[in-house]
Amino acid sequence: MNAEQEIDQLRERIRAADLAYYDGDVSDLTDAQYDELFVQLRTLEAEHPKLLTDDSPTQRVGTPLPKGGSFATQEHLAPMGSLESLMQAEEVGAFVERARKLLEYDGETPLTWSCEPKLDGVSANLLYEDGVLVRGLSRGDGQSGEDLTRNLLTIRNLPTQLAGKGPFPKRIEVRGEVIMSKTGFAALQQREETTSEGTFRNARNTVAGTLKLMDPRMVKRRPLDFLAFAVGLVEGVEFGTHEQLRRCLTQWGFTVAEPAGPAADLAAILAFRDDLESRRDDLPYEMDGVVAKVNEFELQQLLGRTSRTPRWALAYKFAPRLARSRVEKIGAQVGRTGAVTPVAHLEPTELAGVTVRNASLHNWALLAERDVREGDAVEIQRAGDVIPEVVRVFVDERGPDSKPAEPPTTCPACSGPLQLEGKFLYCSNIDCQAQLVGRIVHLASRRAFDIEGLGPKQVEQLVAAELVKTVEDVFALRPKREQLLELERWGKRSTDNLFKQIDAQKALPLGRFLNGIGIRHVGETTARDLASHFGTLERLRSATTAELLGVDGVGDEVAAAILEFFSSEKNQATLASLQAEGVEPLAAVRNDDGPLAGRVFVFTGGMTTMSRDEAKERVEALGAKAVNGISKKVTDVIAGTDAGSKLAKAEKLGLRIHDEDAFHQILEQT
């Protein structure tokens, strides 16, 4: 193969990976493989400059915009570039030295850099005029982007108007990353088990796919965040340093990437990167490296840029968290909601400091799409603390007797029948042992029955000792006190405290009861809405489809799941057993004429005298409504300690804001 053919092949592979990355699909290339191909292409083009073309991936930013796409395109007011990605400390050293030479810095004078995380999300460009957001574009090809304004407006921490008194820039482009926190993505994956919303393979792909949705209401349901990191065009204000810009962005109401800090030299940049890599699993967002920028804006202007990247900023990537293994077996596991999902059992493999034996395959439809088979050589990836996933199959190494995996016909744990719903198989047996630990942990959680002392380890002990064989057995533990005391780490005090906790939570609000018993598709918010609408468990159990559809947030899928739950003989027996053990959900009194009727409350920050859940219950009992999001419909915002972006948004909207003392005065007056 000659150089021209090799260059053409490299360009095609990189372009295909770019398109998959931009659209949120899974590429056959890992990040490390992509970077390696990019370096190969850049090296070949340097060796054969006559073969360099303007449309080469090395000469452009982002991805070509789709022709006839669903979103209109507009030009950025200033080009939106990308950064030079470096993998080795020597490359970083060469970059820093090149910047010093271009600026004619001597060996003694420090050249200060500003370091921050390189977030693994999707870039966006926001245009504000006189402090008001007027549009939001994707990065696109760096010159133009798709108009995603309607979707970006749903992001909770994205300011629609700059905070503070101003004066604000006449026009300013604020660049940043749309990203999903690890906890938000984990919650979304958990919700995947209870909905047919789709498959969430990793946070970055989920963000990319979400921003391309045509219905902003669907986008709003996803836990997206916007973290600002730069500006493009600026009219009417000047910044001296990048650190000053970060402070200003924070004052205007933006969230910026943390941790961040200055670096006086190459050694400090390398140390910042190594420290962040060692702590990456403990940080709230996924990141794949660090960004270092020359701190002084005047020096940035002097350094300028190449056709593709600035000469004053670099990205130093973390080591890839990938490993090669082999699939020994494809099994099935049962989740808390009864979802039966495939899992790849692997040859034990060291990855990111742990020994990996299993990898997620998400659902049976995705397994068929990726065509992962027993005996396959695969590449696995681990991000954060989540279970590793298979990102690549080496099909060319597959043997002649290889066969596609088949989903089970019965539950692998209890042998009960399975139901197909969307892409998922479900076991509907509420007492299925594989579901039992997860169901009890959920039942005991703070926003359900709120039973302290029943965490995952304790519940696993009780189930293993056969002290608990069904969900309702939790409330029949007292006669088994002596058996409980024989278990490791169970003393008289902890045992008696557990019994007190269980007894205290037998009478609980209907909404928390419904959340705790684990009706498929019914989470905390829907449970509270059902309780408010029907008032009693008896009324809900006898509700018709039409009556259920009359509840806000309840659609056909949720209504069908509720009817199925209460019509199940096994579930009816479970509810009867709970009642026999003294568990009585309290009627939700609809106080439409209460002293707070018509008022809508939002709680933000921590409270010292009661939990936020208790505060919500108090105002709802007085006729008000408690919601999670800030909007013009909100009448009262209760700001506790460390109130965050909700408080800033409430201030911009001119909403009525109270501290905790004022909230107690409201309760006392009513």
ABEGO torsion letter per residue (X at the ends): XBAAAAAAAAAAAAAAAAAAAAAGBBBABBAAAAAAAAAAAAAAAAABAAABBAABAAABBEBBBBBGBABBBBBBABBBBBBBBBABAAAAAAAAAAAAAAAGBBAABBBBBBBBBBBBBBBBBBBBBGGBBABBBBAEAGABBBBAAAAAAABAABBABBBEAOBBBABBBBBBBBBBBAAAAAAAAAAAAABAAEBBABAAAAAAAAAABABAAAAAABBBBBBBABBBBBBGBBBABAAAAAAAAAAAGBBBBOBBBBBABAAAAAAAAAAAAAAAAABABBBAEBBBBBABAAAAAAAEBBAABBAABBBBBBBBBBBBBBBABBBBBBBAAGBBBBBBBBBBBBBGGBBBABBBAGBAAAAAAAGBBBGBBBBBBBBEABBBBBABBBAAABBAABBBBBBBABBAAAGBBBBBBEABBBBABAABAAAAAAAAAAAABAABAGBBGBBAAAAAAAAAAGABABAAAAAAAAAAAAAAAABBGBBAAAAAAAAAAAAAAABBBAAAAAAAAGBBGBBAAAAAAAAAAAGBAAAAAABBAAAAAABBGBBAAAAAAAAAAAABAAAAAAAAAAAAAGBBBBBBBBBAABAABGBBBBBBEBBAABBAAAAAAAAAAAGBBBBABBBAABABBBBBBGBBAAAAAAAAAGBBBBBAAAAAAAAAAX
